[in-house]
Amino acid sequence: MRRDVRRVIVFTACVVLGLSGCVKKSPPEASSETAKKYLKLRGYEFDRTGFFAAVNAGDTALVDAFIKAEIDPNVQDPTTGRTALISAAAHGDLAVVKALVERKANINIKDRNGYTALFHAIEARYDDVSSFLVQQPSLDLNARGKNGVTALISYVWRGDSKVVSNLLSRGADVNLPDADGDSALHGAAQNGNVDIALQLLAKGANVNSKNKLGGTPLMWAAVYGDEQLSQVLIEDHVY
């Protein structure tokens, strides 16, 4: 009896998910009802709780089945406001993150704290997840994370010139400050990153912007003793 049940589950998985090697011919596209039956066989109820359980289990086959069964991929936890994508990003589960994004999960939805999936991944240092999310064309380039940082500010602080260049080319606001009033250029100045500073200046970064303490990028460059960067900022008409 147990063997028969197992065979049914395997066969249903092949039909629902199109698993290679299960059948000789390509399986037909699964219907919503077939996907629900598969979920039932796996012990999952077709509801928000079951969906989040599948996401937290890191089972991409189940996640795919839930979406084929037509669950809303953007359903939010009523307490935290997290979507399945935010939850997967916060746990560093790149496979599930990719599966959800491929199934049109909205990467810009915010939880109750106002953070998107990207900023959960950035804060937890799940670099593979954040690298994937930051490349998505639909990304809100000027969304905010902890302390009001934008994706641009975050990657300036990381010294990631390649991602900074990509974000700037896509139209990220170069002058948006964080909660302390520091702009991306402030970050480049503190890190002594001449290459990134030049990129920011080329896109119109305000060389005279002041943070909440009245500090400018040039002041930070001087404080941290970076003569080359200080000269770059002075040449860009500091006044």
N, C-alpha and C positions, 0 to 999 in steps of 0.2 A: 504493500500500500504506500509506504513512504517513498519507494523507488518510483512509483507511478506519479506521485505528486511532484517529485523532483523533475521528472521528464516533462510534465505539463508546464512547470515554471520555466525550464530551459527553452521549451518550444515557444512559449508566450513571449519570452524575452527576445527571441530571434525575430518574431513577428513585429513586436512593438518597437524594438530598438535597432533592428537591422544589423545585428551582430555578425561580423564576418566569420565564415567557417562553420556556421550552424546549418545552413541550407545551401544547396547548389545554385538555386536561382535567387535573384534578388527578391527579398520579401516585399510584400505590398505595404504601402503607407498605412500605419496603424490608425484605427479609428479611436475616437475618444473613449468609447466604451471598452475597447480591447485594452487600452492603456490602463483604464481603471481596474479591469479584471487582473491585470498583471500586478498592479499595486496591492490589490487585495490578497493575492497569492503570496506576496512578499511581506504581508502583515501590516500594511500601511492604509490608513483611512484617507480618503480623498478630501482633505481639508487643509487649512492653514497649518495646523499643528503637525500633521503628517508631512507636509511639504518642508517645513523647517527642520523636522527630525531627519529627513533624507539629506538635506543640505548639510546639517551638522555632522551627519555620519560620513560625509565626503563621498557619497555614492553617486557618481555622475549618471549612471544608468537609471537610477530611481528619479533623479532630478529631471532627466530627459522625459521619463515616463509621465511625471506629474504635469509637465508643460504640454506634452502631447495629449494628455487628458484634459487640457484646457484650463488648468489653474492659472490665475493671474500671477505672472512672474514678479509683479511689483507689489504684491500684498505685503502690508506692513504689520509688524508686531504691535499690538495695541498699547503695550507698556513702554517699549523702547523706541518705537517708530522705525526699527530696523527692517529693511527688506532682506530677502534671501541673499541678494548680492552683497549687501553691507555685512551681513553675518559671515559669509564666506570670505570676504576680504579681510575682516577683522581677525579671522582665524588663519589667514595665509594660505587658503586652499585655492591655488591657481587653477587646478583642473575644473573645479566647480564654478569658479569665477568665469572662466572661458565658456563653459557650457551655458551659463546664464546669459552672458553677453551675446553669444551666438543665437540664443533664443529671444533676443530683443528685450532683455531686462534693462530698465532705465538706470544708467550709471549716475545720473544727477540727482536722484531722490535723496533727501536728507533725513536723518533720524531726528529724534526729539532734541538732541543737542545741537542740531544744525550741521552735522558732518555727513559728507558723502562717503561712498565706499572707498574712493581714492585716499581720503585723509585718514581713514581708519588704517589702511595699509601702510601709508607713510609713517604714521605715528608708531605703529608696531614694528616698523622696519622690515616689512615683508617686501623687499625690493623687487622681486620678480612679479608680484601682484601689482604693485604701484607702477612699474614700468609698462605692464600690459595696459592698465587702465588709462594712463596718461597719454597713450598713443591713440586712444579711441576718438574718431572724428567728431562724435557727438558730445564730447566732454565740455562741460561748462568751464571755460578757461579761467574765469574770475571767481569761482566759488571759493569759500573760505574754510579753513580748518582751524585747529586749535590756535588760540591767540591771534586769530584773524589772518593767518598766513594764506597766501594763494599758492597754487601749484608752482608758479614761477618763483616766488620767494623761497619755497621749500627746496627747489632744485638749484637755486643760486647758492643757498647755504650748503648744499651737498657738493657744490663745485662741479656739477654735471653740465659741462659746456654744451654737449650734444643735445640734451633735453631742453636746456634753456633756449638754444637756437631754434629748436623745433617749436616750442611754445610761442616764442616771439614771432616766428613766421606765420603762425596760425592766428595771431592777433591778441595774444594775452596782454592785458593792460600793464604796461611797464612801470607805471607810477602808483599803483594801488599800494597803500601802506598796510602794515599789520596793526594789531591793537596798540602797539607801542609807538606807532608813527613811523617805523622803519620801512623804507621801500626796498625793492630788490637791489638797488644801487648801494644802499647802506650795507646790505649783506655782503655784496662783492667787495666793498671797501674794507669791511672788518676782516674778510678772509684774504685780502690782498690778491684777489683774482683779477689780473689785468685783462685777460681775454674776455671774461664774462662782462666786466665793466665796459669794455669797448662795445660789446654787442648791445648792452643796455643803452648806452649813450647813442648808438647809431639808430636806435628805435625811439629816441626822444625822451630818455630818462632825464628827469629834472636834477641837474647836478647840485642845485641849491636847496633841495627839499630838506625840511627839518622834521625831526621826530619830536615826540612830546617833551623831550628834555632840551630841545633847541639844537640838537646835534645834526650836522650835515655829513654827507659821505666823506668830504675832505677832512673833516675833524676826525672821523673814525680812522681814515687812512693814516693821518698824522699820529694819532694816539697809538696805533699799532705799528708805527715806524716803517710804513711802506712808502719809500721815496718815489719809486717808479709809478705807483698808482696815484700818489699825490700829484705828481707832475702831469699825469694824464688828465686828472680832474681840473687842475689849474688851467691847462691848455684848452679845456672845454668851457672856458669863460666863467669860471667861478667868480662870484662877486659877493 
